[in-house]
Amino acid sequence: MEDKEKQPITVAQLKEAGIDKLVAGLAEAIDKEDDANVGKALQDLTEGLKKIDSPDDKEDDEEKPDPFADKVAKYVPQGK
């Protein structure tokens, strides 16, 4: 479970990630009935949206302790 509520995505974040251009590219491919480019445009849009959503996950991972730290610490020489 997440401790923090997920913050809503802002228009600025969408523009910064270029989502507006990706949506326009997808709309253009649909309007032109360009089957070859619709799939690629949709995939690009999906990847762009994932990038916006994933930075929060990366920050959470940094806060978690390393599960192997204790095991490695056994083999590190201790100073006297």
C-alpha positions as a printed NumPy array, in Angstrom:
array([[  0.   ,   0.   ,   0.   ],
       [  1.111,   3.531,  -0.655],
       [  1.512,   5.892,   2.261],
       [  1.207,   8.983,   0.11 ],
       [ -1.653,   9.884,  -2.166],
       [ -0.649,  10.147,  -5.776],
       [ -0.516,  13.75 ,  -6.944],
       [ -2.523,  14.641, -10.047],
       [ -0.559,  15.183, -13.237],
       [ -0.406,  18.825, -14.304],
       [ -0.618,  20.337, -17.775],
       [  2.938,  21.594, -17.315],
       [  4.168,  18.032, -16.737],
       [  2.358,  16.835, -19.857],
       [  3.833,  19.604, -21.99 ],
       [  7.302,  19.117, -20.523],
       [  7.166,  15.424, -21.451],
       [  5.942,  16.279, -24.961],
       [  2.639,  14.478, -24.5  ],
       [  0.787,  17.212, -26.397],
       [  2.907,  16.497, -29.481],
       [  2.489,  12.743, -29.088],
       [ -1.299,  13.131, -28.885],
       [ -1.237,  15.376, -31.958],
       [  0.842,  12.777, -33.821],
       [ -1.604,  10.031, -32.908],
       [ -4.588,  12.178, -33.938],
       [ -2.91 ,  12.977, -37.259],
       [ -2.229,   9.296, -37.959],
       [ -5.858,   8.461, -37.161],
       [ -7.182,  11.317, -39.329],
       [ -5.048,  10.166, -42.262],
       [ -6.055,   6.543, -41.589],
       [ -2.343,   5.74 , -41.586],
       [ -2.339,   2.198, -40.21 ],
       [  1.439,   1.952, -40.362],
       [  1.961,   4.904, -38.015],
       [ -1.036,   4.586, -35.68 ],
       [  0.533,   1.722, -33.748],
       [  3.864,   3.516, -33.399],
       [  2.192,   6.777, -32.352],
       [  0.092,   4.952, -29.754],
       [  3.146,   3.134, -28.42 ],
       [  5.087,   6.417, -28.169],
       [  2.191,   8.023, -26.289],
       [  1.958,   5.079, -23.893],
       [  5.7  ,   5.193, -23.17 ],
       [  5.536,   8.954, -22.631],
       [  2.73 ,   8.586, -20.116],
       [  4.623,   5.847, -18.281],
       [  7.621,   8.159, -17.959],
       [  5.474,  10.824, -16.3  ],
       [  4.017,   8.344, -13.831],
       [  7.203,   6.444, -12.978],
       [  9.455,   9.105, -11.367],
       [  7.47 ,   8.801,  -8.123],
       [  8.121,   5.057,  -8.095],
       [ 11.859,   5.594,  -8.501],
       [ 11.91 ,   7.996,  -5.558],
       [ 10.124,   5.418,  -3.401],
       [ 12.695,   2.766,  -4.331],
       [ 15.522,   5.006,  -3.121],
       [ 13.936,   5.23 ,   0.33 ],
       [ 13.715,   1.445,   0.768],
       [ 16.654,  -0.202,   2.508],
       [ 18.872,  -2.473,   0.452],
       [ 17.81 ,  -6.062,   1.241],
       [ 21.372,  -7.302,   0.755],
       [ 23.092,  -4.65 ,   2.873],
       [ 23.156,  -6.833,   6.009],
       [ 24.533,  -9.819,   4.117],
       [ 27.277,  -7.745,   2.497],
       [ 28.122,  -6.04 ,   5.795],
       [ 29.161,  -9.412,   7.267],
       [ 32.021,  -9.605,   4.773],
       [ 33.23 ,  -6.018,   5.047],
       [ 36.194,  -5.693,   7.438],
       [ 35.289,  -3.707,  10.534],
       [ 37.685,  -0.978,  11.725],
       [ 39.213,  -1.334,  15.192]])
